[in-house]
Amino acid sequence: MIPVSVVIIAKNEADVIATCINAAKLITDDILIIDNHSTDATFEIAQAQGCRVYQKNWDGYGANKNKGIELAKYNWILSVDADEVIDLELVLSLHNLKLDNTAIVYDIKFKSYYGEKLIRYGNWGRDHHIRLFNRTLVKWSEPSVHETLLLPKKIKTERLEGYIHHYSVRDSYECNNKALYYARLSAEKYLQTGKRVNAVNLYISPAFSVVKNYILLLGFLDGKEGWSIAKMTYKNKWLKYHYLQLMENSIKKRLYTKANLAIEY
C-alpha cells in the first residue's frame, strides 16, 4: 500500500461503485466515499467493502470533493468518481512513485466509454485530467459545475502511465439527460459570474463544437456513438447559453416590473 487516500464522490452508483473500490484497494488502505444521500444501495455496498463512508449534503462537485480531502488519512489525494476505474498499469505507476515532492501534481489519461464501447476519437478519446495531488498545496474550486484544481504557481505537472477508465454514460437517454443537467448548472454559474450571451457563444460555438469533435477529431470513426456524443456536445453548448438568456430576461422583466411599480407609487 502507498500513502495515498482515494476520495470518491457518489450518488446512486450501486451498479458500478464496487468495481471502482476494488481497483482502489490495490493502492491504498484509505478509501473515502462522500455519498450524497443515495437512495439505492451505494452506501451499504461501500460500507461492506470496508470504506469510510460519509453522507453529506450536496454543495457542488468541488465542495463535496473538498469535504473528502479534509477527512483523508493521507496528504496525497487520488480523486476519482464512482463511475471511474483505475487500471493495473496505473496501479503500478502509482506504486513506483516516491511522493516526496508536494509541489508535483500528476496528470492521468482517461479511456471513456459509451455503454460498453470504448470511445477512441473526438474529445473523449483525448481526455486527461490532474487527479493526484497533495492537499497541503492543492484544493478544488467550488463552483456549481466544472470544478477545477486550484494550483499554485510553483506546481509542476507530470504525466503518469496507465489510465482511468470512465464509464461515462450507459445509453443515449443518459447522454441526453447529462447534456440537459450540465447545461442548466453551467447557465447558473455563468449568471453568477456575470457572463453574457452573444451570437458567438449561442450559435457559432455550438456549431463549431460539432465540426471539431465529429470531423476534425475524427469522432465519426466511433460510429453512432460518436455522432451521439457530437450531438450531446452541441446540445450542451447551445442550451447553457439558451438557459442563461432565459435567466437574464427573467431578471430584466422583474427589474422592469419593480421600476414601474416604484414610478406608480
C-alpha positions as CSV (number, residue, x, y, z in Angstrom):
1,M,0.0,0.0,0.0
2,I,1.1,3.6,-0.6
3,P,0.4,6.7,1.4
4,V,-2.4,7.9,-0.8
5,S,-6.1,8.5,0.1
6,V,-8.7,7.8,-2.6
7,V,-11.6,10.2,-2.4
8,I,-14.8,9.2,-4.3
9,I,-18.0,11.3,-4.6
10,A,-21.1,9.3,-5.3
11,K,-24.9,9.3,-5.6
12,N,-26.9,6.2,-6.7
13,E,-23.9,4.4,-8.2
14,A,-24.7,0.9,-6.8
15,D,-24.1,-0.8,-10.1
16,V,-20.5,0.4,-10.5
17,I,-19.1,1.5,-7.2
18,A,-17.8,-1.9,-6.1
19,T,-15.6,-2.1,-9.2
20,C,-14.3,1.4,-8.5
21,I,-13.5,0.5,-4.9
22,N,-11.9,-2.9,-5.7
23,A,-9.4,-1.2,-8.1
24,A,-8.6,1.5,-5.4
25,K,-7.9,-1.2,-2.9
26,L,-4.8,-2.2,-5.0
27,I,-3.1,1.0,-3.9
28,T,-4.3,2.1,-0.5
29,D,-5.8,1.3,2.8
30,D,-7.7,4.6,2.9
31,I,-10.8,4.9,0.7
32,L,-13.4,7.6,1.5
33,I,-16.8,7.8,-0.1
34,I,-18.7,11.1,0.1
35,D,-22.2,10.0,-0.5
36,N,-24.9,12.5,-1.5
37,H,-27.7,10.6,0.3
38,S,-28.1,7.8,-2.3
39,T,-31.5,6.1,-2.5
40,D,-30.1,2.9,-3.8
41,A,-27.5,0.5,-2.2
42,T,-24.5,2.7,-2.8
43,F,-23.9,3.5,0.9
44,E,-24.3,-0.2,2.0
45,I,-22.1,-1.5,-0.7
46,A,-19.3,0.9,0.1
47,Q,-19.5,0.1,3.8
48,A,-19.4,-3.6,3.0
49,Q,-16.2,-3.0,1.0
50,G,-14.6,-1.6,4.1
51,C,-14.5,2.0,3.0
52,R,-15.1,5.1,5.2
53,V,-18.5,6.4,4.1
54,Y,-19.9,9.8,4.9
55,Q,-23.3,11.0,3.9
56,K,-23.0,14.7,3.1
57,N,-25.4,17.3,1.6
58,W,-24.7,18.3,-1.9
59,D,-22.9,21.6,-2.1
60,G,-21.4,21.1,-5.6
61,Y,-18.8,18.8,-7.1
62,G,-15.7,20.7,-5.9
63,A,-17.2,21.4,-2.5
64,N,-18.0,17.7,-1.9
65,K,-14.6,16.6,-3.1
66,N,-13.0,19.0,-0.7
67,K,-15.1,17.5,2.1
68,G,-13.4,14.2,1.4
69,I,-10.0,15.7,1.2
70,E,-10.4,17.2,4.7
71,L,-11.3,13.7,6.1
72,A,-8.5,11.8,4.3
73,K,-5.9,9.9,6.3
74,Y,-3.0,10.9,3.9
75,N,-2.0,14.2,2.4
76,W,-1.7,12.7,-1.1
77,I,-5.1,12.5,-2.7
78,L,-6.2,10.5,-5.7
79,S,-9.6,11.9,-6.7
80,V,-11.9,9.6,-8.7
81,D,-15.6,9.5,-9.4
82,A,-17.8,6.4,-8.7
83,D,-18.0,5.6,-12.4
84,E,-14.2,5.6,-12.9
85,V,-11.9,2.6,-12.5
86,I,-8.1,2.7,-12.4
87,D,-6.3,0.1,-14.4
88,L,-3.3,-2.2,-13.5
89,E,-0.8,-0.1,-15.4
90,L,-1.8,3.0,-13.4
91,V,-1.7,0.9,-10.2
92,L,1.9,0.0,-11.0
93,S,2.8,3.6,-11.8
94,L,1.4,4.8,-8.5
95,H,3.4,2.2,-6.6
96,N,6.6,3.3,-8.2
97,L,6.1,7.0,-7.2
98,K,8.3,8.4,-4.5
99,L,5.8,11.0,-3.5
100,D,8.5,13.1,-1.9
101,N,7.7,16.4,-3.6
102,T,4.5,18.1,-2.7
103,A,4.8,20.6,-5.5
104,I,4.2,18.0,-8.2
105,V,0.7,17.1,-9.4
106,Y,0.0,14.1,-11.6
107,D,-1.9,14.1,-14.9
108,I,-3.7,10.9,-15.8
109,K,-5.0,9.8,-19.2
110,F,-8.6,8.6,-19.5
111,K,-10.4,5.9,-21.5
112,S,-14.0,6.9,-21.8
113,Y,-16.9,4.5,-22.6
114,Y,-20.4,5.0,-24.1
115,G,-22.2,2.0,-22.8
116,E,-19.7,-0.9,-23.3
117,K,-18.0,0.8,-26.2
118,L,-14.5,2.4,-25.8
119,I,-14.6,5.9,-27.5
120,R,-11.3,6.3,-29.3
121,Y,-11.7,9.6,-31.1
122,G,-13.2,13.1,-30.6
123,N,-12.8,15.0,-27.3
124,W,-13.5,11.8,-25.3
125,G,-10.6,10.0,-27.0
126,R,-8.1,12.7,-25.9
127,D,-9.3,13.1,-22.3
128,H,-6.9,13.5,-19.4
129,H,-7.0,15.2,-16.0
130,I,-4.9,16.0,-13.0
131,R,-6.2,13.7,-10.3
132,L,-3.3,13.0,-7.9
133,F,-2.1,15.9,-5.8
134,N,-1.0,16.9,-2.3
135,R,-3.7,18.6,-0.2
136,T,-1.3,20.8,1.6
137,L,-0.9,22.8,-1.6
138,V,-3.9,21.9,-3.8
139,K,-7.7,22.0,-3.4
140,W,-10.7,22.0,-5.7
141,S,-12.5,25.2,-6.7
142,E,-16.1,25.2,-5.7
143,P,-18.4,26.4,-8.5
144,S,-21.7,24.6,-9.0
145,V,-20.2,22.7,-12.0
146,H,-16.9,22.2,-13.9
147,E,-14.7,22.3,-10.8
148,T,-11.0,22.7,-11.4
149,L,-7.9,22.3,-9.2
150,L,-6.5,25.5,-7.7
151,L,-2.8,25.1,-8.5
152,P,-0.1,27.4,-7.0
153,K,2.4,28.9,-9.5
154,K,5.2,26.7,-8.2
155,I,3.4,23.5,-9.1
156,K,4.9,21.1,-11.7
157,T,2.8,18.6,-13.7
158,E,3.9,15.1,-14.6
159,R,2.1,12.5,-16.7
160,L,1.5,9.0,-15.2
161,E,1.5,5.8,-17.3
162,G,-1.8,3.9,-17.2
163,Y,-5.4,5.0,-17.4
164,I,-8.6,5.8,-15.5
165,H,-11.5,4.1,-17.3
166,H,-14.5,6.3,-17.3
167,Y,-17.9,4.7,-17.8
168,S,-19.5,8.0,-18.7
169,V,-22.9,7.1,-20.0
170,R,-24.9,3.9,-20.4
171,D,-27.1,4.9,-23.4
172,S,-28.5,7.8,-25.4
173,Y,-31.1,8.5,-22.8
174,E,-28.5,9.2,-20.1
175,C,-26.3,11.0,-22.6
176,N,-29.2,13.4,-23.4
177,N,-30.0,13.9,-19.7
178,K,-26.4,14.7,-18.8
179,A,-26.4,17.4,-21.5
180,L,-29.5,19.0,-20.1
181,Y,-28.3,18.7,-16.5
182,Y,-24.9,20.2,-17.0
183,A,-26.2,22.9,-19.3
184,R,-28.5,24.2,-16.6
185,L,-25.8,24.2,-14.0
186,S,-23.4,26.0,-16.3
187,A,-26.0,28.6,-17.0
188,E,-26.5,29.3,-13.3
189,K,-22.7,29.5,-12.9
190,Y,-22.4,32.0,-15.8
191,L,-25.2,34.1,-14.4
192,Q,-23.4,34.3,-11.0
193,T,-20.1,35.2,-12.7
194,G,-21.6,37.9,-15.0
195,K,-21.0,36.1,-18.3
196,R,-23.3,37.3,-21.0
197,V,-25.0,35.8,-24.1
198,N,-23.9,36.8,-27.6
199,A,-24.3,35.4,-31.1
200,V,-20.9,33.7,-31.0
201,N,-21.5,31.6,-27.9
202,L,-25.2,31.0,-28.7
203,Y,-24.8,29.9,-32.3
204,I,-21.3,29.7,-33.7
205,S,-19.6,28.0,-30.8
206,P,-22.1,25.1,-30.6
207,A,-21.9,24.5,-34.4
208,F,-18.1,24.6,-34.4
209,S,-18.1,22.1,-31.5
210,V,-19.8,19.5,-33.7
211,V,-17.3,20.2,-36.6
212,K,-14.3,19.9,-34.2
213,N,-15.5,16.8,-32.3
214,Y,-17.1,14.8,-35.1
215,I,-14.9,15.8,-38.1
216,L,-11.6,17.4,-37.1
217,L,-11.0,15.0,-34.2
218,L,-12.4,12.0,-36.2
219,G,-15.4,11.4,-33.9
220,F,-17.2,9.8,-36.9
221,L,-14.9,6.8,-36.6
222,D,-16.7,5.9,-33.4
223,G,-19.9,5.2,-35.3
224,K,-23.3,6.0,-34.0
225,E,-21.8,6.6,-30.5
226,G,-19.5,9.3,-32.0
227,W,-22.5,11.0,-33.5
228,S,-24.5,10.8,-30.3
229,I,-21.6,12.4,-28.4
230,A,-21.3,15.2,-31.0
231,K,-25.0,15.9,-30.7
232,M,-24.7,16.0,-26.9
233,T,-21.8,18.4,-27.1
234,Y,-23.9,20.7,-29.4
235,K,-26.9,20.5,-27.2
236,N,-25.0,21.2,-24.1
237,K,-23.2,24.3,-25.6
238,W,-26.4,25.7,-27.0
239,L,-28.6,25.0,-24.0
240,K,-26.3,26.6,-21.4
241,Y,-26.5,29.9,-23.2
242,H,-30.1,29.5,-24.0
243,Y,-30.9,28.9,-20.3
244,L,-28.6,31.9,-19.5
245,Q,-30.6,34.1,-21.9
246,L,-33.9,33.0,-20.3
247,M,-32.5,33.8,-16.8
248,E,-31.2,37.2,-17.9
249,N,-34.6,38.0,-19.5
250,S,-36.4,36.9,-16.3
251,I,-34.2,39.2,-14.2
252,K,-34.8,42.1,-16.6
253,K,-38.5,41.6,-16.5
254,R,-38.6,41.6,-12.7
255,L,-36.5,44.8,-12.6
256,Y,-38.7,46.4,-15.2
257,T,-41.8,45.5,-13.2
258,K,-40.3,46.8,-9.9
259,A,-39.3,50.1,-11.7
260,N,-42.9,50.6,-13.0
261,L,-44.4,49.9,-9.6
262,A,-42.0,52.4,-8.0
263,I,-43.0,55.1,-10.5
264,E,-46.7,54.4,-9.9
265,Y,-46.2,54.6,-6.2
